[in-house]
């Protein structure tokens, strides 16, 4: 997968917090982190700022 921020290579990684674990993509160059929650929030945010 290609990073949307820097076009670097992203890899899948499993992250853990106190309650759950989740899978996300992390960029090897800039550290950008993407998971389903982040992508949904960005999509919702871009929809509300159209005008």
Buried (B, 14 or more C-beta within 10 A) or exposed (E): EEBEEBEBEBEEEEEEEEEEEEEBBBBEEEEBEBBEEEEEEEEEEEEEEEE
